[in-house]
Amino acid sequence: MYTTNEDGVLNNYAIEPKVYFATYPSMEQQQRYIVQAAIAAGLVVLSLLTAFSVS
């Protein structure tokens, strides 16, 4: 989408996507999120323990 003024200068506008509401995650997705969070927390703790043991 664009407009042109009297000097011939173009003004371009982005095309906006259609807005929609997100759906609530299912129980299976929520359980996967919990597992991912546990793995991420474990990696952070492991990194911290490694850093403290090396220093």
Phi, psi and omega per residue, in radians:
M1 nan 2.382 -3.134
Y2 -2.677 2.817 3.039
T3 -2.238 2.734 3.107
T4 -2.186 2.270 3.099
N5 -1.528 -3.066 -3.059
E6 -1.182 -0.340 3.104
D7 -1.561 -0.026 3.134
G8 1.536 0.195 3.137
V9 -1.427 2.293 -3.132
L10 -1.571 2.441 2.981
N11 -2.038 1.968 -3.131
N12 -1.603 2.466 3.104
Y13 -2.178 2.452 3.099
A14 -1.255 2.564 3.059
I15 -1.474 2.111 -3.078
E16 -1.445 2.380 3.115
P17 -1.277 2.783 3.109
K18 -1.204 2.362 -3.110
V19 -1.540 2.394 3.099
Y20 -2.534 2.748 3.121
F21 -1.456 2.474 3.087
A22 -1.322 2.635 3.088
T23 -1.578 2.588 3.136
Y24 -1.213 2.422 -3.112
P25 -1.150 2.521 3.124
S26 -1.266 2.995 3.135
M27 -1.078 -0.656 3.121
E28 -1.112 -0.744 3.113
Q29 -1.152 -0.693 3.124
Q30 -1.107 -0.681 3.118
Q31 -1.163 -0.667 3.082
R32 -1.116 -0.669 3.103
Y33 -1.099 -0.680 3.120
I34 -1.135 -0.748 3.116
V35 -1.118 -0.754 3.113
Q36 -1.096 -0.690 3.114
A37 -1.148 -0.686 3.120
A38 -1.143 -0.728 3.112
I39 -1.132 -0.761 3.131
A40 -1.103 -0.752 3.113
A41 -1.113 -0.693 3.089
G42 -1.086 -0.706 3.117
L43 -1.159 -0.671 3.104
V44 -1.135 -0.799 3.129
V45 -1.100 -0.751 3.124
L46 -1.087 -0.713 3.107
S47 -1.123 -0.764 3.130
L48 -1.128 -0.756 3.122
L49 -1.114 -0.675 3.093
T50 -1.120 -0.764 -3.134
A51 -1.115 -0.743 3.141
F52 -1.200 -0.643 -3.119
S53 -1.267 -0.530 -3.133
V54 -1.363 -0.617 -3.079
S55 -1.421 nan nan
